[in-house]
């Protein structure tokens, strides 16, 4: 736990609700401006950091090679990539703000203890666009907490905020219950909300999605239950985003219900065919490179019977993607593989045979779109279409894995939260709790960390200026 002031109930200059990347960026920025800062983290200390614990990279604009990033990645290309995955459902002003600010963020991250490593090999192919954290998100979170401690930021763990007290156009404090004790009010001159989405509230998720949500797995922290988000909406703050839209990827069906993290993701899809429980393909596995399309597969699988799919490869593809945490199901022929998966062997055999017959000769290139497509197959496979004909054969079970939801609070370019009657005077938001303004649908690898870092720094700067 960080340093405490003599009066833990406040008033504090700034109270920050949440303990992940966005919260920490806000805390460091405000503390460096000389403000007293209290972080209220819902998780125990050993699980601090929210979903940031499970991240591994940061998508960054750069006009020349920088740190581990190669070549260039300009604003227009970055925005075009975002526009494609969101199908235009983004606030362009906020999106471009994030994109431009990332170039300054990476050196700032390094100055605050974050170390980077070259891009990982495999289907991500991100050496030009994304900087990978040495030690992953856990190392980033720990580095920021170390700096926060040195700056005098106080931290309370197992601190659940149930209510933000809004009077007129401003917050006067928050109600917090620590380790299950009775709630107490903490006074604050400014409040930053960085407490994530609602994906771990399965009842809320089910109300949004329907019964199918019962089969979803939650990749991230079980502490992101949307309590503060709901409290602010109940007080009349306008929301943005669709409660059914989220960062939802296809993960290994053997993953735990909560907190499986990044290691449960599967990167084999571009080199496979994906079938549902009936043994039928249902989407183009080779539509685009994996960083742009991996996040659509959670929703695709969610729409299948029993919210389940199976990714099937042969021995030619086993070394083309990052290894999975769980070993694949292995068989010497397709019929045996079908039986192990609980699928109809005849049906799966026909699907594989039809796919193989539709494949064409051509140049195969695993790290870029190669145009190696099927002919006369519906749905087609647009790239990396090679016959599945070389035993042994392998399969992974897929289920939807929700990282974070996109329903959030409405903010402006200063991260100020919109209240019932206009902007609130002293409340800011950063990270997943406001990301729905920028991510209307879809996802771009490393962009959640970009949103959290940029808006966390903005929120910390603006809150510090407010209480000056």
C-alpha positions as CSV (number, residue, x, y, z in Angstrom):
1,X,0.0,0.0,0.0
2,X,1.2,3.5,-0.8
3,X,1.9,6.3,1.6
4,X,-1.2,7.6,3.5
5,X,-2.0,11.1,4.5
6,X,-3.0,11.8,8.2
7,X,-6.6,12.1,7.0
8,X,-7.5,9.1,4.8
9,X,-11.1,10.3,4.5
10,X,-9.9,13.4,2.7
11,X,-10.3,15.8,1.3
12,X,-7.9,14.6,-1.3
13,X,-7.0,16.7,-4.3
14,X,-7.8,13.8,-6.6
15,X,-9.5,10.4,-6.0
16,X,-9.0,7.9,-8.8
17,X,-11.5,5.0,-9.0
18,X,-9.7,2.0,-10.6
19,X,-6.2,0.6,-10.5
20,X,-5.3,-0.3,-14.1
21,X,-3.3,1.4,-16.8
22,X,-5.6,4.4,-17.3
23,X,-5.9,5.0,-13.6
24,X,-2.2,4.8,-13.1
25,X,-1.4,7.2,-16.0
26,X,-3.8,9.7,-14.4
27,X,-2.3,9.2,-11.0
28,X,1.3,9.6,-12.1
29,X,0.5,12.7,-14.2
30,X,-1.4,14.4,-11.3
31,X,1.2,13.5,-8.7
32,X,4.0,14.9,-10.8
33,X,2.0,18.1,-10.8
34,X,2.2,18.2,-7.0
35,X,-1.4,17.0,-6.2
36,X,-2.4,14.6,-3.4
37,X,-3.7,11.4,-5.1
38,X,-5.6,8.4,-3.8
39,X,-6.2,5.3,-5.9
40,X,-9.1,3.1,-4.9
41,X,-8.5,-0.4,-6.5
42,X,-11.3,-3.0,-6.2
43,X,-8.9,-5.9,-6.5
44,X,-6.6,-7.3,-3.9
45,X,-3.0,-6.2,-4.2
46,X,-1.9,-9.5,-5.9
47,X,-4.6,-8.9,-8.6
48,X,-4.2,-5.2,-9.0
49,X,-4.2,-3.7,-12.5
50,X,-7.5,-4.8,-14.0
51,X,-7.3,-6.0,-17.6
52,X,-4.0,-4.2,-18.0
53,X,-2.3,-7.2,-16.3
54,X,-3.1,-9.2,-19.4
55,X,-2.0,-6.8,-22.1
56,X,1.2,-7.1,-24.0
57,X,1.5,-4.3,-26.5
58,X,0.7,-0.6,-27.3
59,X,-0.3,0.6,-30.8
60,X,1.7,3.7,-31.6
61,X,1.8,6.3,-34.3
62,X,5.4,7.2,-35.3
63,X,6.9,9.2,-38.2
64,X,10.2,7.4,-38.1
65,X,11.6,4.3,-36.4
66,X,11.2,4.7,-32.6
67,X,12.3,2.4,-29.8
68,X,11.4,-1.2,-31.0
69,X,9.1,0.1,-33.7
70,X,10.3,-0.2,-37.3
71,X,9.6,2.0,-40.4
72,X,6.7,4.5,-40.0
73,X,3.1,4.4,-39.0
74,X,1.3,7.6,-39.7
75,X,-1.9,9.1,-38.5
76,X,-3.9,8.5,-41.7
77,X,-2.9,4.8,-41.9
78,X,-3.6,4.3,-38.2
79,X,-7.0,6.0,-38.5
80,X,-7.9,4.0,-41.7
81,X,-7.0,0.8,-39.8
82,X,-9.4,1.8,-37.0
83,X,-12.1,2.9,-39.4
84,X,-12.0,-0.5,-41.1
85,X,-12.4,-2.5,-37.9
86,X,-15.1,-0.2,-36.4
87,X,-16.9,0.1,-39.8
88,X,-16.9,3.8,-39.2
89,X,-18.5,3.6,-35.8
90,X,-16.0,5.9,-34.0
91,X,-15.8,9.5,-32.9
92,X,-13.2,10.8,-35.3
93,X,-12.2,13.7,-33.2
94,X,-11.5,11.6,-30.1
95,X,-9.9,8.8,-32.2
96,X,-7.5,11.1,-33.9
97,X,-6.6,12.7,-30.6
98,X,-5.6,9.2,-29.3
99,X,-3.7,8.4,-32.4
100,X,-1.7,11.6,-32.4
101,X,-0.9,11.5,-28.7
102,X,0.5,7.9,-28.8
103,X,3.7,9.1,-30.4
104,X,4.4,11.2,-27.3
105,X,3.2,8.5,-24.9
106,X,5.8,5.8,-25.7
107,X,8.8,7.9,-24.5
108,X,6.7,8.9,-21.5
109,X,6.1,5.2,-20.7
110,X,9.8,4.5,-21.0
111,X,10.6,7.3,-18.6
112,X,8.1,5.8,-16.1
113,X,9.8,2.4,-16.0
114,X,8.2,0.5,-18.9
115,X,10.6,-1.5,-21.0
116,X,9.9,-2.7,-24.6
117,X,10.9,-5.7,-26.7
118,X,10.8,-6.4,-30.4
119,X,7.5,-7.7,-31.8
120,X,6.7,-11.3,-31.2
121,X,6.7,-13.7,-34.2
122,X,3.6,-15.4,-35.5
123,X,0.3,-14.2,-36.8
124,X,0.4,-10.8,-35.1
125,X,3.0,-9.2,-37.5
126,X,3.1,-6.0,-35.5
127,X,6.8,-4.9,-35.6
128,X,5.8,-1.7,-37.4
129,X,2.7,-0.7,-35.5
130,X,2.8,-2.1,-31.9
131,X,5.4,-1.9,-29.2
132,X,5.5,-5.0,-27.0
133,X,6.1,-4.7,-23.2
134,X,9.0,-6.6,-21.8
135,X,7.4,-8.8,-19.2
136,X,3.9,-8.1,-20.5
137,X,1.2,-6.0,-18.9
138,X,2.0,-7.2,-15.4
139,X,5.5,-5.7,-15.6
140,X,4.0,-2.4,-16.9
141,X,1.5,-2.3,-14.0
142,X,4.2,-3.0,-11.4
143,X,6.5,-0.4,-12.9
144,X,3.7,2.3,-12.7
145,X,2.9,1.3,-9.1
146,X,6.5,1.6,-8.1
147,X,6.7,5.1,-9.6
148,X,3.4,6.0,-7.9
149,X,4.7,5.0,-4.5
150,X,7.8,7.1,-5.0
151,X,5.6,10.1,-5.9
152,X,3.6,9.7,-2.7
153,X,0.4,8.3,-4.3
154,X,-1.7,6.4,-1.8
155,X,-3.4,3.2,-2.8
156,X,-6.2,1.3,-1.1
157,X,-6.8,-2.2,-2.3
158,X,-10.1,-4.2,-2.1
159,X,-11.8,-0.8,-2.2
160,X,-15.2,-1.0,-3.9
161,X,-16.7,2.3,-4.9
162,X,-20.5,2.1,-4.9
163,X,-21.5,5.7,-5.3
164,X,-20.1,9.0,-6.7
165,X,-21.7,11.9,-4.9
166,X,-22.8,14.4,-7.5
167,X,-24.2,17.7,-6.3
168,X,-25.2,20.1,-9.1
169,X,-22.4,20.0,-11.6
170,X,-19.7,18.5,-9.4
171,X,-18.6,15.5,-7.4
172,X,-17.9,16.0,-3.7
173,X,-16.6,12.5,-3.0
174,X,-17.2,8.8,-3.2
175,X,-18.6,6.0,-1.0
176,X,-16.1,3.2,-0.7
177,X,-16.3,-0.2,1.1
178,X,-12.8,-1.6,1.9
179,X,-12.5,-5.4,2.3
180,X,-16.2,-5.7,2.8
181,X,-16.4,-3.2,5.7
182,X,-19.2,-0.7,5.9
183,X,-19.1,2.0,3.3
184,X,-17.5,5.4,4.2
185,X,-17.4,8.6,2.3
186,X,-14.1,10.0,1.0
187,X,-14.1,13.7,0.1
188,X,-12.3,14.8,-3.1
189,X,-11.8,18.1,-5.0
190,X,-11.6,16.1,-8.2
191,X,-12.5,12.6,-9.3
192,X,-11.1,10.4,-12.1
193,X,-13.2,7.4,-13.1
194,X,-11.1,4.6,-14.6
195,X,-13.0,1.5,-13.3
196,X,-13.5,-0.4,-16.5
197,X,-16.6,-1.9,-18.2
198,X,-19.3,-4.2,-16.9
199,X,-18.3,-7.5,-18.5
200,X,-17.9,-9.4,-15.2
201,X,-21.5,-8.7,-14.2
202,X,-22.9,-11.8,-15.9
203,X,-26.5,-10.7,-15.1
204,X,-25.9,-7.4,-17.0
205,X,-24.2,-9.2,-19.8
206,X,-27.1,-11.6,-20.1
207,X,-29.6,-8.8,-20.1
208,X,-27.7,-7.2,-23.0
209,X,-26.9,-10.4,-25.0
210,X,-29.6,-12.8,-24.0
211,X,-29.1,-16.4,-22.8
212,X,-26.1,-16.9,-25.1
213,X,-24.0,-14.9,-22.6
214,X,-24.2,-17.8,-20.2
215,X,-21.6,-19.6,-22.4
216,X,-19.2,-16.6,-22.6
217,X,-15.9,-16.6,-20.9
218,X,-14.5,-13.4,-19.3
219,X,-10.8,-13.0,-20.3
220,X,-10.1,-10.2,-17.8
221,X,-10.5,-9.3,-14.2
222,X,-13.6,-10.5,-12.3
223,X,-13.7,-7.1,-10.6
224,X,-14.9,-5.1,-13.6
225,X,-18.6,-5.2,-12.8
226,X,-19.6,-1.8,-14.0
227,X,-20.7,-0.6,-10.6
228,X,-19.5,3.0,-11.0
229,X,-20.6,3.1,-14.7
230,X,-24.2,2.1,-13.6
231,X,-24.1,4.6,-10.7
232,X,-23.2,7.5,-13.0
233,X,-25.8,6.5,-15.6
234,X,-28.5,6.1,-12.9
235,X,-27.6,9.7,-11.9
236,X,-28.5,10.9,-15.3
237,X,-25.1,11.0,-17.0
238,X,-25.5,10.2,-20.7
239,X,-23.9,7.0,-22.0
240,X,-22.3,6.2,-25.3
241,X,-22.0,2.8,-27.1
242,X,-24.0,-0.3,-27.5
243,X,-24.1,-2.7,-24.5
244,X,-23.9,-5.7,-26.9
245,X,-20.6,-4.4,-28.4
246,X,-17.4,-5.4,-26.8
247,X,-13.8,-6.6,-27.3
248,X,-14.7,-10.2,-27.8
249,X,-12.2,-12.7,-29.2
250,X,-12.3,-16.4,-29.8
251,X,-10.3,-18.1,-27.0
252,X,-9.6,-21.7,-26.0
253,X,-12.8,-23.3,-24.7
254,X,-10.9,-24.8,-21.9
255,X,-10.0,-21.4,-20.4
256,X,-11.4,-20.5,-16.9
257,X,-14.6,-18.6,-16.6
258,X,-12.7,-15.4,-15.4
259,X,-9.2,-14.0,-15.7
260,X,-7.7,-16.4,-18.2
261,X,-6.0,-13.5,-19.8
262,X,-4.0,-13.1,-23.0
263,X,-2.6,-16.6,-22.9
264,X,-6.0,-18.2,-23.6
265,X,-6.2,-16.5,-27.0
266,X,-5.7,-18.6,-30.1
267,X,-3.9,-17.3,-33.1
268,X,-4.3,-20.4,-35.4
269,X,-7.5,-19.2,-37.2
270,X,-5.9,-17.7,-40.3
271,X,-4.2,-21.0,-41.1
272,X,-7.2,-23.2,-40.3
273,X,-10.8,-23.8,-41.2
274,X,-13.3,-23.0,-38.4
275,X,-16.5,-25.1,-38.1
276,X,-19.4,-25.0,-35.7
277,X,-20.8,-27.9,-33.8
278,X,-22.6,-29.1,-37.0
279,X,-19.3,-29.4,-38.8
280,X,-20.0,-26.4,-41.1
281,X,-17.8,-23.4,-41.9
282,X,-19.4,-20.1,-41.3
283,X,-16.9,-17.3,-42.1
284,X,-13.8,-16.4,-44.1
285,X,-10.9,-17.4,-41.9
286,X,-8.4,-15.5,-44.2
287,X,-10.3,-12.2,-44.6
288,X,-7.3,-10.0,-43.4
289,X,-4.2,-10.1,-41.3
290,X,-4.9,-11.3,-37.7
291,X,-4.3,-8.0,-35.9
292,X,-7.2,-6.4,-37.8
293,X,-9.6,-9.4,-37.7
294,X,-8.9,-11.4,-34.6
295,X,-11.4,-9.5,-32.5
296,X,-14.3,-10.3,-34.8
297,X,-14.1,-14.0,-34.0
298,X,-15.6,-13.9,-30.5
299,X,-18.8,-12.4,-31.9
300,X,-18.8,-14.9,-34.8
301,X,-18.5,-17.9,-32.5
302,X,-21.1,-16.3,-30.1
303,X,-23.6,-16.5,-33.0
304,X,-23.1,-20.2,-33.5
305,X,-25.1,-23.0,-31.9
306,X,-24.1,-23.4,-28.2
307,X,-21.6,-20.6,-28.8
308,X,-18.8,-23.0,-29.8
309,X,-16.5,-23.5,-32.7
310,X,-13.5,-25.6,-33.7
311,X,-10.4,-24.5,-35.5
312,X,-8.8,-27.3,-37.5
313,X,-5.3,-27.4,-39.0
314,X,-2.9,-30.0,-40.2
315,X,0.8,-30.5,-39.5
316,X,1.9,-27.9,-42.1
317,X,0.6,-25.0,-39.9
318,X,1.6,-26.0,-36.4
319,X,4.7,-23.7,-36.4
320,X,3.1,-20.6,-38.0
321,X,1.5,-19.1,-34.9
322,X,2.3,-18.5,-31.2
323,X,1.9,-21.7,-29.2
324,X,-1.3,-22.1,-27.2
325,X,-1.3,-22.6,-23.4
326,X,-3.4,-25.7,-23.8
327,X,-2.2,-28.4,-26.3
328,X,-4.5,-29.0,-29.3
329,X,-6.6,-32.1,-29.8
330,X,-4.6,-34.5,-32.1
331,X,-5.6,-37.2,-34.5
332,X,-4.2,-39.2,-37.4
333,X,-7.2,-38.6,-39.6
334,X,-10.2,-36.3,-39.9
335,X,-12.7,-38.9,-38.8
336,X,-10.8,-39.6,-35.6
337,X,-10.5,-35.9,-35.0
338,X,-14.3,-35.4,-35.4
339,X,-15.0,-38.2,-32.9
340,X,-12.7,-36.6,-30.3
341,X,-14.4,-33.2,-30.8
342,X,-17.9,-34.7,-30.6
343,X,-18.7,-33.8,-34.2
344,X,-20.3,-35.9,-37.0
345,X,-17.3,-37.6,-38.8
346,X,-19.1,-37.7,-42.1
347,X,-20.2,-34.1,-42.0
348,X,-16.7,-32.8,-41.0
349,X,-15.1,-35.0,-43.6
350,X,-17.3,-33.5,-46.3
351,X,-16.5,-30.0,-45.1
352,X,-12.7,-30.6,-45.2
353,X,-12.9,-32.3,-48.6
354,X,-14.9,-29.4,-50.1
355,X,-12.4,-26.9,-48.7
356,X,-9.4,-28.9,-50.0
357,X,-11.0,-29.1,-53.5
358,X,-11.5,-25.3,-53.6
359,X,-7.9,-24.5,-52.8
360,X,-5.6,-23.3,-55.6
361,X,-1.9,-23.4,-56.2
362,X,0.0,-20.2,-55.5
363,X,2.5,-18.4,-53.3
364,X,1.8,-18.8,-49.6
365,X,3.1,-16.1,-47.3
366,X,2.1,-16.5,-43.6
367,X,2.7,-12.9,-42.4
368,X,0.9,-10.9,-45.0
369,X,-2.1,-11.2,-47.3
370,X,-1.1,-13.5,-50.0
371,X,-4.2,-13.8,-52.2
372,X,-4.1,-17.6,-51.9
373,X,-7.8,-18.0,-52.0
374,X,-10.4,-20.7,-52.6
375,X,-12.5,-20.9,-55.7
376,X,-16.3,-21.6,-55.7
377,X,-16.6,-22.0,-52.0
378,X,-19.1,-20.3,-49.8
379,X,-17.9,-18.7,-47.5
380,X,-14.6,-18.3,-49.3
381,X,-11.2,-18.2,-47.6
382,X,-9.5,-15.1,-49.1
383,X,-5.9,-15.7,-48.0
384,X,-3.7,-18.5,-46.7
385,X,-6.0,-21.2,-48.2
386,X,-4.0,-24.4,-48.3
387,X,-5.5,-27.9,-48.2
388,X,-5.8,-29.6,-44.9
389,X,-4.3,-32.8,-46.0
390,X,-1.1,-33.6,-44.1
391,X,-1.5,-35.7,-41.0
392,X,-1.5,-35.5,-38.1
393,X,-4.4,-33.2,-37.7
394,X,-5.1,-30.8,-34.8
395,X,-8.1,-28.9,-33.4
396,X,-8.8,-26.2,-30.8
397,X,-12.2,-25.6,-29.3
398,X,-13.3,-21.9,-29.5
399,X,-15.6,-20.0,-27.2
400,X,-16.3,-16.2,-27.0
401,X,-13.9,-14.5,-24.6
402,X,-15.0,-11.0,-23.5
403,X,-12.3,-8.6,-22.6
404,X,-14.2,-5.4,-22.0
405,X,-17.6,-3.9,-23.0
406,X,-18.0,-0.7,-25.0
407,X,-21.0,0.9,-23.2
408,X,-19.4,3.9,-21.4
409,X,-19.6,7.5,-20.2
410,X,-19.6,10.4,-22.6
411,X,-16.5,12.5,-22.5
412,X,-15.0,15.4,-24.4
413,X,-11.4,15.9,-25.7
414,X,-10.3,16.9,-22.1
415,X,-11.7,13.6,-20.7
416,X,-14.4,15.6,-18.9
417,X,-17.5,13.6,-18.2
418,X,-20.9,14.7,-19.4
419,X,-23.5,15.1,-16.7
420,X,-27.3,15.4,-16.8
421,X,-27.1,19.1,-17.5
422,X,-23.8,19.6,-19.3
423,X,-20.1,18.8,-18.4
424,X,-19.4,18.0,-14.8
425,X,-17.0,20.5,-13.3
426,X,-14.6,18.1,-11.6
427,X,-15.1,14.5,-13.0
428,X,-13.0,12.9,-15.7
429,X,-13.0,9.4,-17.1
430,X,-10.3,7.3,-18.8
431,X,-9.9,3.8,-20.2
432,X,-12.6,1.2,-20.7
433,X,-15.3,3.2,-18.9
434,X,-15.2,5.7,-21.8
435,X,-13.8,3.7,-24.7
436,X,-17.2,3.3,-26.3
437,X,-16.9,6.8,-27.7
438,X,-14.0,5.6,-29.9
439,X,-14.7,1.9,-30.2
440,X,-18.3,1.6,-31.5
441,X,-17.6,-2.0,-32.6
442,X,-14.6,-4.2,-33.6
443,X,-11.1,-3.8,-32.2
444,X,-7.5,-3.1,-33.3
445,X,-4.7,-4.8,-31.5
446,X,-3.1,-2.6,-28.9
447,X,-5.7,0.1,-29.2
448,X,-7.2,-0.3,-25.7
449,X,-3.9,0.5,-24.1
450,X,-3.6,3.5,-26.4
451,X,-7.0,4.9,-25.3
452,X,-6.2,4.3,-21.6
453,X,-2.7,5.8,-21.7
454,X,-3.8,8.9,-23.7
455,X,-7.0,9.6,-21.8
456,X,-5.4,8.7,-18.4
457,X,-2.7,11.3,-18.9
458,X,-5.2,13.9,-20.1
459,X,-7.5,13.2,-17.1
460,X,-4.6,13.5,-14.7
461,X,-3.4,16.7,-16.2
462,X,-6.8,18.3,-16.3
463,X,-7.8,17.2,-12.8
464,X,-4.4,18.6,-11.5
465,X,-5.0,21.9,-13.2
466,X,-8.6,22.1,-11.8
467,X,-7.4,21.8,-8.2
468,X,-4.4,24.1,-8.6
